[in-house]
Amino acid sequence: MAVPVAILPIFLLIILGYVLGRRQVLDPRANQALAFLAFNIFMPMVLFTGMANAPLRGGLDLKVLGAFFIPALMIFAGVNVIAHRVVGHPTPFGLTACFGNNVLIGLPLVATLFGPHGLVLLFTVLAVHSLLLFTFQSLYSTVAGSEPFRPRTLVKSLANPTIVGLLCGLLLNLAQLSLPGPLDHLAHWLAQAALPCALIVLGANLAGFALKPSRTALGITFAKLFAMPLIVLLACKWLALGPLPTNVLVLMAANPCGVNTLGFSRTLQDSQKASSAICLSTVLAALTLPLWMWLATRV
């Protein structure tokens, strides 16, 4: 019962944003302004304060990283091989199938269900999540496509305020420093506004996506919501991870596709198919997340 109760307010906020977007109560201009605040100010403070205060020295376990990222790269490679044979050029489909929405949906779920010890594991994964997967996507586009490798493009993808906030918090943590009291209070106040605003923005953005369940979108959604959490669960059991790491990693693997991957689309068709998968996986995750949490505790 705890999992549906934890998921419900998250998806109610997404639904609220969707309704506001569809009815134009939150018009595109207002949504753009709210998105700027949410993702350039509030959300970086969530990751900064969380990473700065997490006891990472006890959570940096290579087995934890391996149990998550080896399956993620398997999904990345498998989906890209299939997609490349079909369309004949690099696409963001493999990245979309393995890059989850682990901040907007994963963070509040882990915090609610597993507390501070679960957040240590989540931040451990987030510390290398974008860096590793975005780098592989850039290399794939270079090796399998005609475009040259551009470090500036990769740096631009990584140098967004959310990732900068995470890295700054990581550096502060590793240096064993802390903010002065007033600045620490300010950072936490800004962080408290992040998730409600960001989830409403996500819902409003989904209102503008065309939900066209093509074969490509269905395949990406299946890989993200079913194949990846299954492989992560098997990896956790094979590596003999405990119940807490297993539950947290499976939850993160079962999260819906992240919006950040759209920046790697090179054609309008690829962008439409990826956005459809993002929308579809977000809707279905309300049903599949409780299923995976139930399975992770019983396998």
Buried (B, 14 or more C-beta within 10 A) or exposed (E): EEBEEBBEBBBEBBBBBBBBBBEEEBEEEBBEEBBEBBBBBBBBBBBBBBBBBBEBEEBEBEEBBBBBBEBBBBBBBBBBEBBBEEBEBBBBBBBBBBBBBBBBBBBBBBBBBBEEBBBBBBBBBBBEBBBBBBBBBBEBBBEBBEEEEEEEBBEEBBEBBBBBBBBBBBEBBEEEEEBEEEEBEEBBEBBEBBBBBBBBBBBBBBBEBEEEEBEBBEBBBBBBBBBBBBBBBEBBEEBEBEEBBBBBBBBBBBBBBBBBBBBBBBEEEBBBBBBBBBBBBBBBBBEBBBBBBEBBEEE
